[in-house]
Each structure stands twice: as structure tokens, then as C-alpha cells.
Amino acid sequence: MAFAASDFHALALLLGAAAAVGVAAVRLRQPLILAYIVIGIAAGPAVLGWSAPAETLEVLAELG
């Protein structure tokens, strides 16, 4: 299975957004897990649409 460049860009965007929201949560003295849940909901297909159900994401989800 080969990853496309767009898959790496999407993954990098999600990780960067999670890091940014995580830093904001720590500065606001909120639990880090809350920040990860918020970015997961926001980046999902229902709100911002940064990630869509795809075979690549299913494989990554199984790894975690």
C-alpha cells in the first residue's frame, strides 16, 4: 500500500492542528485530552472536512 503525498499533507495538517490546540489547552489549564477531542470533532468530515473516510485513514486507525 502506497501513501499519496496528499495523505501525508492531511496527516501533517491534523498533527499540527492537534499540537496547536494542545498548546492552547495547556495554557488555558484544560485537560489535554479535551483538546484532542475538540480537534478530532472539528477536523472530521462533519465540521471542517479536513479528513474524510478513506482506506488510508482506516489503516492508520487500526494501527492506533
C-alpha positions as CSV (number, residue, x, y, z in Angstrom):
1,M,0.0,0.0,0.0
2,A,1.4,3.4,-1.0
3,F,0.6,6.7,0.6
4,A,0.0,9.6,-1.7
5,A,1.5,13.0,-1.0
6,S,-1.9,14.4,-0.1
7,D,-2.3,11.7,2.6
8,F,0.9,12.9,4.2
9,H,-0.2,16.5,3.9
10,A,-3.5,15.7,5.6
11,L,-1.8,13.8,8.4
12,A,0.7,16.7,8.9
13,L,-2.2,19.2,9.0
14,L,-4.0,17.1,11.6
15,L,-1.0,16.6,13.8
16,G,-0.1,20.3,13.5
17,A,-3.6,21.3,14.5
18,A,-3.6,18.9,17.4
19,A,-0.4,20.3,18.6
20,A,-1.6,23.9,18.3
21,V,-4.9,23.2,20.1
22,G,-3.0,21.2,22.7
23,V,-0.7,24.1,23.5
24,A,-3.7,26.4,23.8
25,A,-5.4,23.9,26.1
26,V,-2.4,23.7,28.4
27,R,-2.1,27.5,28.6
28,L,-5.8,27.7,29.5
29,R,-5.3,24.9,32.1
30,Q,-7.6,22.5,30.4
31,P,-7.1,18.7,30.1
32,L,-5.1,17.8,27.0
33,I,-7.5,15.0,26.1
34,L,-10.2,17.7,25.8
35,A,-8.1,19.5,23.2
36,Y,-7.6,16.3,21.2
37,I,-11.3,15.5,21.3
38,V,-12.1,19.1,20.1
39,I,-9.7,18.9,17.2
40,G,-11.0,15.5,16.3
41,I,-14.5,16.7,16.1
42,A,-13.5,19.9,14.3
43,A,-11.3,18.2,11.7
44,G,-13.8,15.5,11.0
45,P,-16.0,15.3,7.9
46,A,-19.0,16.9,9.6
47,V,-17.4,20.3,10.5
48,L,-14.3,21.3,8.6
49,G,-13.9,18.2,6.4
50,W,-10.2,18.0,6.7
51,S,-10.4,14.2,6.9
52,A,-12.8,12.0,5.0
53,P,-13.3,8.3,5.4
54,A,-10.7,6.7,3.3
55,E,-8.7,3.4,3.1
56,T,-5.6,5.2,4.3
57,L,-7.3,6.5,7.4
58,E,-8.8,3.1,8.2
59,V,-5.3,1.6,8.1
60,L,-3.9,4.3,10.4
61,A,-6.9,3.9,12.8
62,E,-6.2,0.2,13.1
63,L,-2.5,0.9,14.0
64,G,-3.6,3.1,16.9
